[in-house]
Amino acid sequence: MKHILTRRSIRQYSGRDIEPKLLNRLLTEAARTQTMGNLQLYSVVVTRSVEGKAALAPAHFNQPMVTQAPVVLTICADFRRTSKWAECRKAKPGYDNALSFTNAATDALLYTQTFCNLAEDAGLGLCFLGTTIYMPLPIIEALKLPKLVFPVATLTVGWPAEEPPLSDRLPLESFVHQESYHDPTPADIDRFYSEKEARPENQEFVRINKKETLAQIFTDIRYTKKDNEMMSKGLLAALRHQGFLGENRT
């Protein structure tokens, strides 16, 4: 993939549409990605309409790219199709559980990343929205997702109208472990995070938020314990609602 070392999250798009033929080709090619048991435990909901994007926007904290992108893709963990196939073929499915959700979510995320690589190689720009698992129930309602279908990823897709700077990445030694996991020492942490912490934009971020360290931005502002616990409850409620915690399917 020629663009992988220069990939950027694109949040501003030109007014140019994405031809259905191109999108369908990319969606088809992405299906060659790895999949558990060759079952393809995912589904993709394509949203192009103004009304459809407006319905999804609140679940993504009304980030502008949701309504401005020509296409929004919601990639779902889907065990419903496989379960219905089993039921139609004299087999009894047992996929209303956490392990099945994990398998389907893994399939869905593998598909998502493969699609991203293919789409960016075709010149498209994308933004991966982590808000999908923060607010799953509104997405479930907006897209009319039935039991055993759960949104795990959202992509805004379009032709780029910006070229933002590359974001930083941690060095290889911080995340690759030889033979067994190496628990980082304080000295390791200093080495791994020194470049990220020294970036002028990150230092300015710390300053304007009146914090002492960059880590505090994440723990005290962006991903707080209170918010994580609240959204965890919502996530579990949504999984229960969609039948992935052992409840009977309807």
N, C-alpha and C positions, 0 to 999 in steps of 0.2 A: 504494500500500500504506500504509494509515493507521498501521501500527505500526512502520514502518521506523526512524523517528527515536528510538523508545523501546525497540527490541528488546534483549532480554537473553538470555544463555545460561541455560536453566533446567535445574537438576540435581535438583530435588525436585518430585515429582509427587503429586497427590491419588490416592486409590484408584479414581477413576472410570475406567472403561474407554473405549477409543476404538471407537465403532461401526464395524464393517466397511464399512458404506455410506459413512460420512464419509471414512474412510481411502481407500477405492477411488475416491471422487470426486476427492480431492486428488491421488492418484497419476495418475489419468486426465488431469486438467487440467494437471498439471506436464509432461505429454508434449507440450504445445504450445510448449515452449521450443525454442530454436535447436538444430540438430543437423547434423553434418557429412554432406553429401550426402543428407539426409533419411533416413538409415539407422538412427537411434536406436540408437547403439552402447552401450547400457547395459542392465542388468537390476537389479532390486531384489529382495532377499530380505527378506521380512517375518518377524520372529521375535516370537512372542507367548508361547510356552511357557516355563515355568520352566526346564525342562531345556535348551532352546535358548539361553536367555539365560545360563544358568550355563556352558554350553560356550564362549560368546563372551567371557565376562568376563575370563579370564586374558589374552587378547590385548589387552585394554584396561586392563591393569594393575589389574584388579579395582576399577575405579571404581564406587562404589555405584549410580549411576544406571543402569548397564547392566542390573542385575538388578531394579531397582525400577521402571523405566519400564514402562508397559503394552505398549509396542511399541518394538522396535529395528529400524531399517532399515539394511541394508547395501547400498550402491549400488556396482555393479560395472561396470568397463569390460568390454564384452562384444562380442568379434568372433566368438564361436563360432556364435551364431545366424545372423549374416549369412553366415559361411563355409558353414554347412550349407545355407542357402538357395541359395547359389551352386552347391554341389555337386549339389543336387537339381534344378537347372535347367540342367545341362550347361555350367556355368561353372567356371573353375578359380580359386579364391581364392588370394591371396598376402598374407595379413595376419598372418603370424607374425613380426613385426618391430617395431622400436622406434617407427617412425612410426605404425604402426597402433595400437599401445598408446597413444601420445600423443593420437591422434584420439579413441579410445574413452574415454580418461580425461577429456578435455576435454568430450565429450558427457555423461559421467556427472556431472561436477561442475556443468555447466550445469543438468542436470536436478535435481541436489541443491539448488542455490540457489533454483531456481524453486519446488520443493516447499516449501522453508523459508518463502519469502515467502507462499505460499498457506496453509500450515498455521498460521503465526502470525497471518495475517489472520482465520483461522477461530477464533482464541482458544487454539490449542494452544501449548505450550512445547516448545522443542527444545534439544538440545546437540549440537554438531558435535564428533565425536571424532577428533582428529588422530592418535590412536594407530593408526588403521587401516593406514597405510603403514609404521608402525614394526614391526608384527608380522603381516605378511600370511599367512604359512604356516599358523599356527594357525587363522586365519579361513577360509582355503581348505579346511582339513581339516574344520572344524566344519560348514561349509555345503556340503561336497561339491562345490566348484566345479571344473568340468572345465577342460581346456586352453582357452586363449584367453578365460578369464573371470578377472578380477582385481579384488579389492576396493579401492576408492579412497576411500570415504567411509562413515562410520557416523553415524546420527542416533538419539539416544534421543528418544522422542516421548511426550507425555502432557499432561494438564491441569495447569497450574502450581499448585504449592503454596508458592511463594515469589515475592518480587519483589526480586531483588538489585539493587544500585545499578548504574547504567549504567557500562560500562567506557569508558575514554578512547579517543579517536581522534586521529590526527595531523591537522594542518591541511591544507587543500586544496593549498596551494602546495608541500607536501612530496612529493606524489605525482602531481600534474598538471604536465606539461611542455608548453610551447607550441612547436610546430614541430619541435623537436629536444630530445634529453635534456640536461638541465642537471645536470652533476655537482656535488653539493652541496659548498660550501666549509665549513670549520670554523665560520664565522659562521652559515651556513645551518643546520648541525646544531644549534648552540646555540638558534637560533630555533625550529626544528621540534620539538625534544625538551624545551624548557624547561618546558612545562606538565605533560607526563607525569612528568618528573623531580621536579617540585615537589609532586606529589600526596602528601598525608600517608601514604597506605597504601603508596605506592612507597618513600618515604623510610624508613618503618618496615621494609619488606622488606629494604632495603639494610642497615639497622642490625642486625637480628636475624641476618642471614647474615654479618655481619662483613665486608662488602665496602665498597669505596670509591665505586663508581658503580652505577647501575641496569644499565648495559650489562653489567657483570661478572656480574650475576645470570644473564643469558642465556648468556654465553659460558662461565662457569665452573661453573654449576649446572644450568640447565635444558636447554640445547642444546650440550653440549660437543663439541669436535672428536672426541674418542675415541668417544663414543656415536654421533655422526653417521656416522663411518666404519664402525663396527660394524653399524649398522642399514642403511647403504648396501649393505654386502655381503649382508645378509639380503634386502634389496629386490631386488638383482640376481639372487640365487639363486631367489627366488620368481618373478620374471619369467621366468627360464630354465625353471623347473619348469612354469610355465603356458604355455610355448611362444611367448613374445613376443620371444625373442632368436634367432630363426631356426631353432630346433630343429624336428624333424618333429613334427607333431601326431599324437596317438593318441586 
